[in-house]
């Protein structure tokens, strides 16, 4: 048998986003704390490619569906050979397979491996059985999301725990990467204050709210710029909206920017105008880097900003309120920067990688 300090991470997604990047950071942090980690994810997935590039141990498993026999067999063999103390599952197919493998391993004379289910969303009404009986714990990134699960009073409260994301703030502040040349070139050709927004290009992220607010902001600040970092299905819709509103000289779709720190360091202010958001990361990183921040008062976002103390909060979808908030920051740079500076201490304490790792270890060993 392998060391009892091994922890499996599983994910059946082909794509990579904040949740997947967080898992890779946790693997690094757990290794530094003396644990062994192993990532199990789909062949040819973006997550597998990133893990390989980072030198993290990873094995491809197809995870075709929750009852895929070949994936079940491969995972069972890995569990029996490496004897993990826990499995941290991020996707639905891999989570259910992990539970079945845990039970089967126990039937074969081993022990039932705890399966921790990471959930960053909840649509509809949650059924109690999976959360009470299949998973040892379900981990949510905010108290807001936890409350959505507990709307079903049959779900045991001790089965749903909040694990705030951990951010490698040292890596964020030490980033010496420059903006890509195409972004630097556009900014040089379009001088003026910069509003930055890092998020997938999808309706609930609120890009259209800022575009429409920008029409009003331009009346007082004609050279204002809105730089959007990210890709997604709504790019053609946003391109059409930018043209329809006459904002071609004010808005730039920069694509995915990694790391995000160079963009934030070039920003006058950062926005997160989401209509739905379990927690959000962009506004946390912005506060850490001392960038004045405006975010929607929705979902888990209020857990990341102290309104009027570390940043501004605006009603989601209210174009007029967003325009007013942006203008206030641009008109009051000293007060806005003082709020941002207070935000650094706030987010450093609440969202450090050290705190996240300690909490995750506690939940795994409970």
HUURFEN-V660664 format. One record per pair of residues at least 12 apart in sequence whose ideal C-beta (glycine too) atoms are under 7 Angstrom apart, sorted by sequence separation. I is the first residue (numbers start at 1). J is the second residue. D is the distance in Angstrom with one decimal. If there is no record, write none. Layout:
I,J,D / I,J,D
//
This chain:
11,23,6.6 / 27,39,6.6 / 39,51,5.1 / 48,60,5.9 / 214,226,5.7 / 270,282,6.6 / 283,295,4.6 / 293,305,6.7 / 61,74,5.4 / 102,115,5.7 / 197,210,6.5 / 270,283,6.6 / 312,325,5.0 / 9,23,5.2 / 61,75,6.2 / 146,160,5.1 / 87,102,7.0 / 238,253,6.7 / 280,295,7.0 / 99,115,5.2 / 146,162,5.4 / 210,226,6.0 / 270,286,3.6 / 295,311,6.4 / 297,313,4.2 / 39,56,6.0 / 41,58,6.6 / 43,60,3.9 / 98,115,4.8 / 294,311,6.5 / 297,314,6.6 / 9,27,6.1 / 39,57,6.7 / 42,60,6.6 / 117,135,4.3 / 131,149,6.6 / 235,253,6.6 / 283,301,6.9 / 293,311,3.9 / 294,312,4.5 / 295,313,6.0 / 296,314,6.1 / 297,315,6.2 / 298,316,4.4 / 38,57,5.0 / 39,58,4.0 / 40,59,5.6 / 41,60,6.8 / 43,62,6.6 / 59,78,7.0 / 116,135,6.8 / 119,138,5.6 / 143,162,5.5 / 277,296,6.7 / 297,316,6.9 / 37,57,6.6 / 42,62,6.5 / 95,115,6.7 / 115,135,5.4 / 116,136,5.9 / 140,160,6.4 / 142,162,6.5 / 284,304,5.3 / 294,314,6.0 / 296,316,4.0 / 38,59,6.6 / 40,61,4.9 / 42,63,5.7 / 115,136,5.8 / 116,137,5.0 / 117,138,4.6 / 118,139,5.0 / 119,140,5.7 / 120,141,5.8 / 138,159,6.3 / 207,228,6.3 / 264,285,6.4 / 270,291,4.9 / 277,298,5.9 / 278,299,5.7 / 279,300,3.9 / 280,301,5.4 / 283,304,5.8 / 75,97,5.9 / 79,101,5.5 / 95,117,5.1 / 114,136,3.9 / 117,139,7.0 / 137,159,6.3 / 138,160,5.1 / 139,161,5.8 / 140,162,5.7 / 141,163,6.7 / 264,286,5.5 / 269,291,6.5 / 274,296,5.1 / 276,298,6.8 / 277,299,4.2 / 278,300,5.1 / 283,305,6.2 / 7,30,6.1 / 75,98,6.9 / 116,139,5.9 / 122,145,6.2 / 126,149,5.1 / 132,155,6.3 / 141,164,6.4 / 228,251,6.9 / 269,292,4.4 / 270,293,4.9 / 271,294,5.1 / 272,295,4.1 / 273,296,5.6 / 275,298,6.7 / 276,299,6.1 / 277,300,6.4 / 287,310,5.8 / 128,152,5.6 / 131,155,5.1 / 132,156,5.4 / 137,161,5.5 / 139,163,4.4 / 141,165,5.6 / 226,250,6.1 / 228,252,7.0 / 231,255,5.8 / 265,289,6.3 / 267,291,5.3 / 269,293,6.8 / 272,296,6.5 / 274,298,6.3 / 277,301,5.3 / 279,303,6.8 / 280,304,6.3 / 287,311,6.3 / 72,97,5.7 / 76,101,4.9 / 80,105,6.2 / 225,250,5.7 / 226,251,4.6 / 227,252,5.2 / 228,253,5.2 / 229,254,5.1 / 231,256,5.4 / 260,285,6.2 / 264,289,4.8 / 269,294,6.5 / 279,304,6.5 / 24,50,6.5 / 66,92,6.8 / 71,97,5.8 / 75,101,4.8 / 79,105,5.2 / 87,113,5.7 / 89,115,5.9 / 122,148,4.4 / 126,152,5.2 / 128,154,3.8 / 224,250,6.2 / 228,254,6.4 / 230,256,6.2 / 20,47,4.8 / 24,51,6.3 / 66,93,4.9 / 86,113,6.6 / 89,116,7.0 / 122,149,5.9 / 125,152,6.3 / 128,155,4.8 / 132,159,5.8 / 227,254,5.8 / 229,256,6.8 / 264,291,5.2 / 274,301,6.9 / 7,35,5.5 / 9,37,6.4 / 14,42,5.8 / 65,93,5.6 / 72,100,6.4 / 76,104,6.0 / 86,114,4.7 / 87,115,4.9 / 88,116,4.9 / 89,117,5.5 / 90,118,4.9 / 131,159,5.3 / 193,221,6.3 / 229,257,4.3 / 261,289,6.5 / 283,311,7.0 / 311,339,5.9 / 5,34,6.4 / 27,56,5.5 / 72,101,6.3 / 76,105,6.5 / 84,113,6.0 / 89,118,6.7 / 126,155,6.5 / 131,160,6.6 / 195,224,6.7 / 201,230,5.4 / 272,301,6.7 / 310,339,5.6 / 5,35,4.9 / 6,36,4.4 / 7,37,5.3 / 8,38,5.4 / 9,39,4.9 / 10,40,4.6 / 11,41,4.7 / 12,42,6.2 / 16,46,4.0 / 24,54,6.4 / 63,93,4.8 / 66,96,3.9 / 80,110,6.6 / 86,116,6.1 / 88,118,6.4 / 195,225,6.7 / 200,230,5.2 / 201,231,5.9 / 202,232,5.0 / 211,241,5.4 / 215,245,5.7 / 309,339,6.5 / 5,36,5.8 / 14,45,4.8 / 15,46,5.6 / 16,47,5.0 / 63,94,4.9 / 66,97,6.1 / 192,223,2.9 / 193,224,5.4 / 194,225,5.1 / 195,226,4.8 / 196,227,5.1 / 197,228,5.3 / 198,229,4.3 / 199,230,5.2 / 201,232,3.2 / 202,233,6.3 / 203,234,6.1 / 207,238,5.6 / 211,242,6.5 / 229,260,6.6 / 294,325,5.0 / 6,38,6.6 / 8,40,6.0 / 13,45,6.8 / 14,46,6.7 / 24,56,6.4 / 191,223,6.3 / 192,224,5.7 / 193,225,6.8 / 197,229,7.0 / 198,230,6.0 / 200,232,4.3 / 201,233,6.8 / 202,234,5.6 / 218,250,6.7 / 294,326,6.7 / 310,342,5.0 / 311,343,5.9 / 3,36,5.9 / 192,225,5.2 / 194,227,5.8 / 196,229,6.9 / 201,234,4.5 / 208,241,5.9 / 214,247,6.0 / 309,342,6.0 / 310,343,3.4 / 13,47,6.7 / 16,50,5.9 / 63,97,6.7 / 79,113,6.2 / 201,235,5.0 / 211,245,5.9 / 229,263,5.7 / 40,75,6.8 / 99,134,4.9 / 190,225,5.5 / 294,329,6.7 / 11,47,5.7 / 99,135,6.9 / 211,247,6.3 / 214,250,6.1 / 227,263,6.7 / 310,346,5.1 / 201,238,6.2 / 292,329,5.0 / 211,251,6.8 / 306,346,6.2 / 275,316,5.0 / 274,316,6.8 / 275,317,5.9 / 38,82,6.8 / 292,336,3.8 / 292,337,6.2 / 292,339,6.5 / 293,340,6.5 / 292,340,4.7 / 273,322,6.3 / 291,340,5.8 / 290,340,4.8 / 293,343,6.7 / 12,63,3.7 / 290,341,5.6 / 287,340,6.2 / 290,344,5.8 / 287,343,3.1 / 288,344,5.3 / 287,344,6.1 / 190,249,6.3 / 287,346,6.8 / 288,347,5.2 / 269,329,4.8 / 287,347,4.9 / 288,348,6.4 / 210,271,5.9 / 198,260,5.3 / 268,330,7.0 / 210,273,5.4 / 284,347,4.9 / 209,273,4.6 / 198,263,6.8 / 186,252,4.9 / 23,90,6.1 / 196,263,5.3 / 206,273,3.2 / 269,336,7.0 / 284,351,5.5 / 196,264,6.2 / 206,274,5.1 / 205,274,5.5 / 206,275,5.5 / 204,274,6.1 / 19,90,5.9 / 183,254,5.1 / 196,267,4.0 / 204,275,4.8 / 194,266,6.0 / 204,276,4.3 / 194,267,4.8 / 195,268,6.8 / 194,268,5.0 / 195,269,5.7 / 196,270,5.1 / 197,271,5.1 / 193,268,4.0 / 6,82,5.1 / 8,84,4.7 / 195,271,5.8 / 6,83,6.7 / 7,84,5.8 / 10,87,6.2 / 6,84,4.5 / 7,85,6.2 / 13,91,5.5 / 2,81,6.6 / 4,83,6.1 / 6,85,6.6 / 7,86,5.4 / 8,87,4.4 / 9,88,5.0 / 10,89,4.7 / 11,90,4.2 / 12,91,3.6 / 187,266,6.8 / 2,82,4.2 / 5,85,6.6 / 8,88,7.0 / 10,90,6.7 / 11,91,5.2 / 2,83,5.4 / 4,85,5.6 / 7,88,6.5 / 12,93,4.1 / 1,83,4.6 / 12,94,4.2 / 177,259,5.7 / 11,94,6.1 / 179,262,4.7 / 199,282,6.3 / 10,94,3.9 / 175,259,4.9 / 178,262,5.9 / 179,263,6.5 / 198,282,4.4 / 177,262,5.5 / 175,261,3.9 / 175,262,6.7 / 179,266,6.3 / 10,98,5.7 / 172,261,5.3 / 206,296,6.7 / 19,118,6.8 / 19,120,5.2 / 213,319,5.1 / 217,323,5.4 / 212,319,4.7 / 216,323,3.8 / 220,327,5.7 / 209,317,6.0 / 213,322,4.1 / 217,326,5.2 / 221,330,5.6 / 206,316,7.0 / 209,319,5.9 / 213,323,4.0 / 217,327,5.9 / 210,322,6.5 / 172,285,6.1 / 209,322,5.8 / 213,326,6.3 / 165,279,6.8 / 165,281,6.5 / 172,288,6.2 / 167,284,6.3 / 172,289,6.8 / 167,285,6.7 / 169,288,5.5 / 195,326,6.7 / 145,278,4.7 / 144,278,7.0 / 142,278,5.6 / 29,166,6.9 / 141,278,5.6 / 142,279,4.4 / 193,330,5.7 / 141,279,4.3 / 26,166,6.9 / 25,166,6.3 / 22,165,5.4 / 25,168,6.0 / 144,299,5.2 / 145,300,6.1 / 144,300,4.1 / 121,278,6.0 / 120,278,5.3 / 142,300,2.9 / 141,300,6.6 / 144,303,6.8 / 143,303,6.3 / 142,303,5.3 / 169,348,6.0 / 169,352,6.6 / 167,351,5.1 / 166,351,6.5 / 168,353,5.3 / 164,350,6.3 / 165,351,6.2 / 166,352,6.3 / 167,353,6.3 / 164,351,5.6 / 166,353,3.8 / 166,355,6.6 / 166,356,2.6 / 165,356,6.4 / 166,357,6.3 / 164,356,6.4 / 163,356,6.7 / 163,359,5.6 / 163,360,6.3 / 163,363,6.9 / 161,363,6.1 / 139,363,6.9 / 137,363,5.7 / 116,363,6.4 / 116,364,6.8 / 114,364,6.9 / 18,281,5.5 / 86,364,4.4 / 85,364,6.5 / 29,353,5.5 / 33,357,6.2 / 30,357,6.5 / 25,353,6.4 / 29,357,4.1 / 33,361,6.7 / 26,357,6.8 / 26,360,6.2 / 7,364,6.6
//
